[in-house]
């Protein structure tokens, strides 16, 4: 005969709750970072001057995404002028998000 395990609703410990909260934070962070990377990529298609509000936004997005993209760019060379490292990083981030969230 098979043994059944019954879980009571609300019977999680404080550690389980903290782990769940940490996982939710991580999932939210990943979602926001994917959006930041996407917006940064779209803005890179447009010529934006060195001064003004949009230049500041573009600089902040660059500063947020470059620490992740720079190591990938060292490994993955551009192909015909296209930055393939961006697509690889986005693919990995989306895979991690799908696997954990």
CORBELTA-V45663 format. One record per residue. N is the residue number from 1. RES is the residue in one small letter. PHI is phi in whole degrees, 0 to 359 (999 if undefined). D_LAST is the distance of its C-alpha to the last C-alpha in Angstrom with 2 decimals. Layout:
BEGIN
n=N res=RES phi=PHI d_last=D_LAST
n=N res=RES phi=PHI d_last=D_LAST
END
This chain:
BEGIN
n=1 res=x phi=999 d_last=35.05
n=2 res=x phi=278 d_last=31.28
n=3 res=x phi=272 d_last=30.04
n=4 res=x phi=257 d_last=27.47
n=5 res=x phi=250 d_last=25.10
n=6 res=x phi=251 d_last=24.65
n=7 res=x phi=253 d_last=22.05
n=8 res=x phi=278 d_last=23.18
n=9 res=x phi=291 d_last=21.02
n=10 res=x phi=82 d_last=20.67
n=11 res=x phi=262 d_last=21.76
n=12 res=x phi=266 d_last=19.16
n=13 res=x phi=276 d_last=20.62
n=14 res=x phi=296 d_last=20.31
n=15 res=x phi=295 d_last=18.57
n=16 res=x phi=296 d_last=15.83
n=17 res=x phi=296 d_last=15.57
n=18 res=x phi=294 d_last=15.59
n=19 res=x phi=294 d_last=12.86
n=20 res=x phi=294 d_last=10.62
n=21 res=x phi=295 d_last=11.88
n=22 res=x phi=296 d_last=11.32
n=23 res=x phi=295 d_last=7.59
n=24 res=x phi=296 d_last=7.63
n=25 res=x phi=298 d_last=10.13
n=26 res=x phi=299 d_last=8.48
n=27 res=x phi=295 d_last=5.72
n=28 res=x phi=295 d_last=8.99
n=29 res=x phi=299 d_last=10.99
n=30 res=x phi=299 d_last=9.37
n=31 res=x phi=298 d_last=9.83
n=32 res=x phi=296 d_last=13.29
n=33 res=x phi=294 d_last=14.20
n=34 res=x phi=296 d_last=13.64
n=35 res=x phi=295 d_last=15.83
n=36 res=x phi=300 d_last=18.30
n=37 res=x phi=296 d_last=18.67
n=38 res=x phi=296 d_last=19.29
n=39 res=x phi=297 d_last=21.83
n=40 res=x phi=299 d_last=23.44
n=41 res=x phi=294 d_last=23.93
n=42 res=x phi=295 d_last=25.48
n=43 res=x phi=295 d_last=27.73
n=44 res=x phi=291 d_last=28.92
n=45 res=x phi=280 d_last=30.61
n=46 res=x phi=253 d_last=32.90
n=47 res=x phi=284 d_last=35.83
n=48 res=x phi=238 d_last=35.43
n=49 res=x phi=297 d_last=38.30
n=50 res=x phi=273 d_last=38.22
n=51 res=x phi=231 d_last=38.78
n=52 res=x phi=109 d_last=37.38
n=53 res=x phi=294 d_last=34.19
n=54 res=x phi=294 d_last=32.32
n=55 res=x phi=295 d_last=33.36
n=56 res=x phi=293 d_last=31.88
n=57 res=x phi=298 d_last=28.55
n=58 res=x phi=298 d_last=28.56
n=59 res=x phi=293 d_last=29.48
n=60 res=x phi=297 d_last=26.69
n=61 res=x phi=297 d_last=24.10
n=62 res=x phi=298 d_last=25.89
n=63 res=x phi=296 d_last=25.85
n=64 res=x phi=280 d_last=22.08
n=65 res=x phi=264 d_last=21.32
n=66 res=x phi=297 d_last=24.28
n=67 res=x phi=300 d_last=23.26
n=68 res=x phi=270 d_last=20.44
n=69 res=x phi=281 d_last=22.55
n=70 res=x phi=300 d_last=25.85
n=71 res=x phi=297 d_last=25.14
n=72 res=x phi=292 d_last=23.82
n=73 res=x phi=293 d_last=26.98
n=74 res=x phi=291 d_last=29.16
n=75 res=x phi=268 d_last=27.90
n=76 res=x phi=252 d_last=27.54
n=77 res=x phi=285 d_last=30.71
n=78 res=x phi=293 d_last=30.94
n=79 res=x phi=242 d_last=32.10
n=80 res=x phi=63 d_last=34.74
n=81 res=x phi=89 d_last=33.70
n=82 res=x phi=263 d_last=30.03
n=83 res=x phi=274 d_last=27.45
n=84 res=x phi=288 d_last=25.41
n=85 res=x phi=297 d_last=23.57
n=86 res=x phi=299 d_last=21.66
n=87 res=x phi=295 d_last=20.48
n=88 res=x phi=294 d_last=19.57
n=89 res=x phi=296 d_last=17.58
n=90 res=x phi=299 d_last=15.72
n=91 res=x phi=300 d_last=15.12
n=92 res=x phi=295 d_last=13.80
n=93 res=x phi=298 d_last=11.49
n=94 res=x phi=292 d_last=10.10
n=95 res=x phi=298 d_last=9.97
n=96 res=x phi=298 d_last=8.16
n=97 res=x phi=297 d_last=5.47
n=98 res=x phi=294 d_last=5.65
n=99 res=x phi=283 d_last=6.13
n=100 res=x phi=252 d_last=3.80
n=101 res=x phi=255 d_last=0.00
END
